[in-house]
Amino acid sequence: MNPPEKIKILLIDDDEIIRIYFQDVFWIYGLDKKFELNIVNNIKEGEKIINDPKTKPDIVFLDLVMPIKENGRTVVSPESSFAMLKKIKTDPNLQKIKVIIFSGHSEKSFIDKAKELGAEDYIIKGENMPKEMAEYIEKIAKDYQTNEASH
């Protein structure tokens, strides 16, 4: 009998400290036994993982404001993350993916736009200690499994 497939979680964040923090939360709280975690530092790498049926995640933690290259220069903007969120939530092959915005920005306009585009949640970085983050990941995964079982 095959073991049940692990829930796939993808973190897309350009901040190395956040990527290390996220990985440490998984390791310290034993989440790596239940979940398959992928971590990338930019939208393009995230898109590759999301669009590949073998690596497509069940849950995405998406940083909101990340640098993108436009016309040969680097621009820091939430637009690429909002575009990715919109693509996931409007693509029939991807729309089951839960997307949690994981941002250092607490502006109401960003939170409202993320919810409007279909984000399941909006977490402010720095407000969650590792234990709370681990509990949150467990809860969101349980909600995902419950929703999948009912479909």
KERO-982777 format. One record per residue (C-alpha): x, y, z; residue number from 1. Coordinates in steps of 0.25 Angstrom, whole numbers. Layout:
<kelums>
<kelum xx="X" yy="Y" zz="Z" i="NUM"/>
...
</kelums>
This chain:
<kelums>
<kelum xx="0" yy="0" zz="0" i="1"/>
<kelum xx="5" yy="14" zz="-4" i="2"/>
<kelum xx="6" yy="24" zz="7" i="3"/>
<kelum xx="-3" yy="36" zz="5" i="4"/>
<kelum xx="3" yy="47" zz="-4" i="5"/>
<kelum xx="8" yy="59" zz="4" i="6"/>
<kelum xx="1" yy="72" zz="2" i="7"/>
<kelum xx="10" yy="81" zz="-6" i="8"/>
<kelum xx="13" yy="95" zz="-1" i="9"/>
<kelum xx="21" yy="105" zz="-9" i="10"/>
<kelum xx="27" yy="118" zz="-3" i="11"/>
<kelum xx="30" yy="129" zz="-13" i="12"/>
<kelum xx="38" yy="140" zz="-6" i="13"/>
<kelum xx="50" yy="148" zz="-10" i="14"/>
<kelum xx="55" yy="150" zz="4" i="15"/>
<kelum xx="65" yy="139" zz="8" i="16"/>
<kelum xx="63" yy="141" zz="23" i="17"/>
<kelum xx="48" yy="138" zz="21" i="18"/>
<kelum xx="51" yy="126" zz="13" i="19"/>
<kelum xx="60" yy="121" zz="24" i="20"/>
<kelum xx="50" yy="124" zz="34" i="21"/>
<kelum xx="39" yy="116" zz="27" i="22"/>
<kelum xx="48" yy="104" zz="25" i="23"/>
<kelum xx="52" yy="104" zz="39" i="24"/>
<kelum xx="37" yy="105" zz="44" i="25"/>
<kelum xx="35" yy="92" zz="35" i="26"/>
<kelum xx="48" yy="85" zz="41" i="27"/>
<kelum xx="46" yy="89" zz="56" i="28"/>
<kelum xx="31" yy="85" zz="56" i="29"/>
<kelum xx="32" yy="72" zz="48" i="30"/>
<kelum xx="24" yy="78" zz="37" i="31"/>
<kelum xx="33" yy="72" zz="27" i="32"/>
<kelum xx="28" yy="58" zz="30" i="33"/>
<kelum xx="14" yy="63" zz="26" i="34"/>
<kelum xx="17" yy="73" zz="15" i="35"/>
<kelum xx="25" yy="74" zz="2" i="36"/>
<kelum xx="31" yy="88" zz="3" i="37"/>
<kelum xx="37" yy="95" zz="-9" i="38"/>
<kelum xx="43" yy="109" zz="-8" i="39"/>
<kelum xx="47" yy="119" zz="-19" i="40"/>
<kelum xx="51" yy="133" zz="-19" i="41"/>
<kelum xx="44" yy="139" zz="-31" i="42"/>
<kelum xx="31" yy="138" zz="-38" i="43"/>
<kelum xx="37" yy="132" zz="-51" i="44"/>
<kelum xx="42" yy="120" zz="-43" i="45"/>
<kelum xx="29" yy="119" zz="-36" i="46"/>
<kelum xx="21" yy="119" zz="-49" i="47"/>
<kelum xx="30" yy="107" zz="-54" i="48"/>
<kelum xx="26" yy="99" zz="-41" i="49"/>
<kelum xx="11" yy="103" zz="-42" i="50"/>
<kelum xx="10" yy="99" zz="-57" i="51"/>
<kelum xx="17" yy="86" zz="-56" i="52"/>
<kelum xx="6" yy="75" zz="-52" i="53"/>
<kelum xx="17" yy="67" zz="-45" i="54"/>
<kelum xx="21" yy="79" zz="-36" i="55"/>
<kelum xx="8" yy="87" zz="-35" i="56"/>
<kelum xx="5" yy="91" zz="-21" i="57"/>
<kelum xx="-7" yy="90" zz="-13" i="58"/>
<kelum xx="-4" yy="102" zz="-5" i="59"/>
<kelum xx="4" yy="115" zz="-9" i="60"/>
<kelum xx="10" yy="125" zz="1" i="61"/>
<kelum xx="12" yy="137" zz="-8" i="62"/>
<kelum xx="20" yy="149" zz="-4" i="63"/>
<kelum xx="13" yy="161" zz="-10" i="64"/>
<kelum xx="24" yy="172" zz="-13" i="65"/>
<kelum xx="36" yy="166" zz="-20" i="66"/>
<kelum xx="46" yy="171" zz="-30" i="67"/>
<kelum xx="43" yy="169" zz="-45" i="68"/>
<kelum xx="50" yy="172" zz="-58" i="69"/>
<kelum xx="43" yy="182" zz="-67" i="70"/>
<kelum xx="50" yy="188" zz="-79" i="71"/>
<kelum xx="64" yy="185" zz="-74" i="72"/>
<kelum xx="62" yy="191" zz="-60" i="73"/>
<kelum xx="58" yy="185" zz="-47" i="74"/>
<kelum xx="44" yy="190" zz="-41" i="75"/>
<kelum xx="39" yy="186" zz="-27" i="76"/>
<kelum xx="24" yy="185" zz="-29" i="77"/>
<kelum xx="12" yy="176" zz="-24" i="78"/>
<kelum xx="7" yy="175" zz="-38" i="79"/>
<kelum xx="14" yy="162" zz="-42" i="80"/>
<kelum xx="9" yy="155" zz="-30" i="81"/>
<kelum xx="-5" yy="160" zz="-32" i="82"/>
<kelum xx="-4" yy="155" zz="-47" i="83"/>
<kelum xx="0" yy="142" zz="-42" i="84"/>
<kelum xx="-11" yy="141" zz="-32" i="85"/>
<kelum xx="-21" yy="145" zz="-43" i="86"/>
<kelum xx="-16" yy="135" zz="-52" i="87"/>
<kelum xx="-17" yy="123" zz="-42" i="88"/>
<kelum xx="-31" yy="127" zz="-38" i="89"/>
<kelum xx="-36" yy="128" zz="-52" i="90"/>
<kelum xx="-29" yy="116" zz="-59" i="91"/>
<kelum xx="-38" yy="104" zz="-58" i="92"/>
<kelum xx="-26" yy="95" zz="-56" i="93"/>
<kelum xx="-20" yy="103" zz="-45" i="94"/>
<kelum xx="-32" yy="110" zz="-37" i="95"/>
<kelum xx="-32" yy="99" zz="-27" i="96"/>
<kelum xx="-19" yy="103" zz="-22" i="97"/>
<kelum xx="-20" yy="111" zz="-8" i="98"/>
<kelum xx="-13" yy="124" zz="-9" i="99"/>
<kelum xx="-8" yy="131" zz="4" i="100"/>
<kelum xx="-2" yy="145" zz="2" i="101"/>
<kelum xx="10" yy="145" zz="12" i="102"/>
<kelum xx="14" yy="160" zz="12" i="103"/>
<kelum xx="21" yy="170" zz="20" i="104"/>
<kelum xx="11" yy="181" zz="15" i="105"/>
<kelum xx="-2" yy="183" zz="23" i="106"/>
<kelum xx="-8" yy="193" zz="14" i="107"/>
<kelum xx="-23" yy="191" zz="14" i="108"/>
<kelum xx="-23" yy="194" zz="-1" i="109"/>
<kelum xx="-13" yy="182" zz="-3" i="110"/>
<kelum xx="-22" yy="173" zz="6" i="111"/>
<kelum xx="-35" yy="177" zz="-1" i="112"/>
<kelum xx="-29" yy="174" zz="-15" i="113"/>
<kelum xx="-23" yy="161" zz="-11" i="114"/>
<kelum xx="-37" yy="156" zz="-5" i="115"/>
<kelum xx="-44" yy="162" zz="-17" i="116"/>
<kelum xx="-35" yy="153" zz="-26" i="117"/>
<kelum xx="-37" yy="141" zz="-18" i="118"/>
<kelum xx="-26" yy="139" zz="-8" i="119"/>
<kelum xx="-31" yy="130" zz="3" i="120"/>
<kelum xx="-23" yy="138" zz="14" i="121"/>
<kelum xx="-14" yy="150" zz="16" i="122"/>
<kelum xx="-3" yy="148" zz="26" i="123"/>
<kelum xx="6" yy="160" zz="31" i="124"/>
<kelum xx="20" yy="155" zz="32" i="125"/>
<kelum xx="26" yy="157" zz="46" i="126"/>
<kelum xx="12" yy="155" zz="53" i="127"/>
<kelum xx="14" yy="140" zz="54" i="128"/>
<kelum xx="24" yy="133" zz="63" i="129"/>
<kelum xx="29" yy="120" zz="58" i="130"/>
<kelum xx="19" yy="112" zz="67" i="131"/>
<kelum xx="7" yy="120" zz="62" i="132"/>
<kelum xx="12" yy="119" zz="48" i="133"/>
<kelum xx="13" yy="103" zz="49" i="134"/>
<kelum xx="-1" yy="103" zz="55" i="135"/>
<kelum xx="-6" yy="112" zz="43" i="136"/>
<kelum xx="0" yy="103" zz="33" i="137"/>
<kelum xx="-6" yy="90" zz="39" i="138"/>
<kelum xx="-20" yy="97" zz="39" i="139"/>
<kelum xx="-19" yy="102" zz="25" i="140"/>
<kelum xx="-15" yy="88" zz="20" i="141"/>
<kelum xx="-26" yy="82" zz="28" i="142"/>
<kelum xx="-36" yy="91" zz="22" i="143"/>
<kelum xx="-30" yy="88" zz="8" i="144"/>
<kelum xx="-32" yy="73" zz="11" i="145"/>
<kelum xx="-46" yy="75" zz="16" i="146"/>
<kelum xx="-50" yy="83" zz="3" i="147"/>
<kelum xx="-44" yy="72" zz="-6" i="148"/>
<kelum xx="-51" yy="61" zz="1" i="149"/>
<kelum xx="-64" yy="68" zz="-1" i="150"/>
<kelum xx="-62" yy="70" zz="-16" i="151"/>
</kelums>
